[in-house]
Structures are given as structure tokens and as C-alpha cells.
Amino acid sequence: MRFTVVTLFAGMFEQVLSTSVLGKARAAGLVEIDFVNPRDFATDKHRSVDDSPYGGGPGMVMKCDSLVAAIETAGKSSSPHRVLLSPVGKTLTHSRAVALAKMDHIVVVCGRYEGVDERVVDMGIDESLSIGDYVLTGGELGAMVIIDAVARFVPGVLGHADSADDESFSGGLLEHPQYTRPAEFRGQAVPATLLSGNHAKIDAWRREQSLSRTAMHRPELIRQDTVLTQALAARTYVLLAHHPVLDRNGETVTTSVTNFDIHDIARSCATYGVAGYFPVSPVRLQREKIARIIEIWQREIAQAGSDDRGQALSTVAVSESISSAIETIRRRTKAEPWVVTTSAQAAPGGLHVGYSELVAQRVADGSRPLVLVLGTGWGLHSGILAGADQQLAPIRGTGDFNHLSVRSAASSILDRLFGQ
Ligand SMILES: C[S@@+](CC[C@H](N)C(=O)[O-])C[C@H]1O[C@@H](n2cnc3c(N)ncnc32)[C@H](O)[C@@H]1O
């Protein structure tokens, strides 16, 4: 694979690109790196490559003529992929590095000063890439980052055939902790599993560590993993409590069942792959009403020939209390449910869990069912909030008003947790 770097400062690269893995890859002919200097294409007597910006403002801008000529020269003998280092570009990721490693020739263009004339981008660049949300004084360090990150995926560059497949981001997660000799250092021992010689156990330990580290440091990576998120949704249950909830005066009451709460939340649960939906009421007549609502909807749906919506209602199971619903889930899953309440108000002391954090923590914690408790009326009684394992952060829109109907809140919550 070949990289041609278009830069005013080729001298910055030599040490970095001739050391260790990259140095060996170049010596073995696996990676070729050459340079083109835009100054060699300057046309005026001062060999200038920059000029002041039209419209005014500080600094200088790299001129079109010399830079475009340099990029054209860099790609003369092939049809390379031309990458500009720019804070405006998409951020380089693991998957982009893997894709770039499949190309034969990449021209890497380094900006300087205030950046490059936009017509260079229009005429001579296939892709702008950033290396992070900060501004460097020039593209050279970014070019070295790209070359290093991409070259690792060129076959033969890394000594051990699969070492690039077994690192942070390669499976969507951060890597597990690593240890080497000695087995004990200043009283700190290497985890016993790693010394056990039992490879199944070691793999399980590493997977567990990788999940919990990712949950702690980069929860959004777990949230973005469709397989992990779907598996969590499939062991998630939604409870809709009609008691004990508050009325507008803060009194504990039992609310009556609303037809649409049964139907719409069941459909949201089916949409996000949730395992079950439990409307809860201590009043027998209200529970019968729920059963009747389901029956009527199912009959109407069957008559209309729409099986899918009937299927959504089949996950509904009526319960007489929050604790009996949780007990049903416990028996059904043979595991201890993790109970998370929801509220329009922030938890005392701001001790609520965010959406990505909840997904990440529950995925990392193994196979326990997740129970989301929603309240009707003016929200769940404080005893229910206090007795739960966690409280979910309130949904916020753009201002202070966040009085959603419980069925709207249910769909927003499910989307924030499981939506792709
Ligand atoms: C001082 S910067 C120009 C910043 C530009 N005026 C802006 O605000 O977007 C000069 C050059 O450094 C490189 N550069 C700076 N920060 C970068 C980053 N985060 N990723 C990639 N390249 C960067 C680019 O090649 C850029 O043209």
C-alpha cells in the first residue's frame, strides 16, 4: 500500500514513520510512503503557497494553484483516494481505518495556517478526515495518525496475524485489561483467572472485563451495538402503574385505566422488541377492563386481518400490584429483576441514570431482566421511587415543560434505550 503525503514539512515525518512497526513495514515493502511539497509548485518569485483570506480575518489560507498542482502530481501514476486532514471532516474511526487499508494508494493532504482554499476541496479531495474535535497547527500530525492507524490493517504489517482483530473497537467494545510478568508487583497480583490456564474461563473473564470497561468509559459504544441492545430489549419488561400514584395535590390515589395506554404502549413495546408489558391495577374491575380492552382490540384487529398488531397485544399481562408483576417476571425468567423507575422530575441529588449508561450497565451486568416502571396520574409514589434499584433521567425537550402523557413518555424512553 502506498501513501503520498502532500506537505510543506516532510521533515516532521521521518522519525515517526521509520520507527518500530511502520519502519519494518516500509523496509519489507508492505507500505510505501513518499512526499510532495506544494512549495515546489509555487509560481511567484517568493515561492509563496499562502495568501490572506478574501473577506478579511486573521491568518493565511493555502492557495489553490500550488496545492492543486501538488495533489495532481501526487496522483499522476494512479487514481488514488485523496484525503484532506481537516477539523471539518468526519472523525477517523476504527471502521474507516479498516476500509482505507483496502485501498492501493492514498494521497494525504496536510493543511496549514487557517486551512486551504475551498476550491482545493471541491476539485482535488475525495474525503476530509478529522482526528478529533480540537484544532492542530497543521495536518502533519493527523497524517501520521492516519498512516499509522490504516497501515496496521495492511496484511503482514502486524506480526501476529490476528492482533488487529483483538483490540479496542475491533468488536465494537474497549479491550480487556492486559497483564504480563511478574505475577505480583508491589503487592498487586495478576487476576487469578489469567494464570489458570483455562482458556474458556479466560475468554469469559476478558469478555466480561471488556463489557464492564466499555460500560464505564464509553457507554455509547454498547448503546450503538444493535445485537447487545436487542438482547437487552428482549429481557426488558414495562410496568404501567395505576397505583400507588399521585394526584395533582400530591395525594396517593389509584387512577383509572385509559384505553389508549394499553393499546399504544403495547405497540411501542412490540416495536422495540420488549419482552412483556404489565398494566398494573389493584382494582379487580379495572383489571377486567384491561382484559376487555385487549379482547376488543384483538377482535377488531383480527377482523381487519392485521395480525401484527394483535401480536403486539399478546405480550400484555395484567397484574394487581407492582410487586406481583415483578414476582411474575422473577418466576418467568428465573433471575432477579433490576427495577428502574421513571419520573418527569429529577431524582433527589440528581442521582438518576442516563439512557446510554442504563443500557451499558445492564448489558455488562449479565442476564438479569430489566423492569421499567411507568406511573400514571401525577407520577409514581415516592415509596416506589425510593424502593427501586435506579431512577431513569427525566425526558427533557427544549424547555422546562416536560409533561408528557405516559404513552408518549413510554415511546420516547424505549426509543432512547433501544431505538436504532
Ligand atoms: C489551524 S488548522 C485550521 C483550522 C481551521 N481554520 C478551522 O477552524 O477549521 C490548520 C490545518 O491543521 C490541520 N488540522 C487541524 N486540526 C485538525 C484536526 N482536528 N484533524 C485533522 N486535521 C487538523 C488541517 O489540515 C488544517 O487545515
The ligand as a Gaussian input file, in Angstrom:
#p B3LYP/6-31G(d) Opt

LIG

0 1
 C       -5.011000      25.742000      12.276000
 S       -5.720000      24.444000      11.363000
 C       -7.014000      25.289000      10.508000
 C       -8.297000      25.280000      11.265000
 C       -9.456000      25.908000      10.525000
 N       -9.295000      27.324000      10.409000
 C      -10.784000      25.607000      11.241000
 O      -11.142000      26.325000      12.132000
 O      -11.414000      24.578000      10.889000
 C       -4.552000      24.131000      10.096000
 C       -4.601000      22.746000       9.494000
 O       -4.337000      21.785000      10.504000
 C       -4.995000      20.554000      10.207000
 N       -5.832000      20.212000      11.376000
 C       -6.039000      20.956000      12.473000
 N       -6.813000      20.326000      13.359000
 C       -7.120000      19.122000      12.832000
 C       -7.879000      18.010000      13.269000
 N       -8.524000      18.009000      14.433000
 N       -7.972000      16.936000      12.451000
 C       -7.343000      16.925000      11.256000
 N       -6.610000      17.958000      10.779000
 C       -6.483000      19.032000      11.562000
 C       -5.790000      20.795000       8.951000
 O       -5.066000      20.277000       7.855000
 C       -5.905000      22.312000       8.894000
 O       -6.085000      22.774000       7.568000

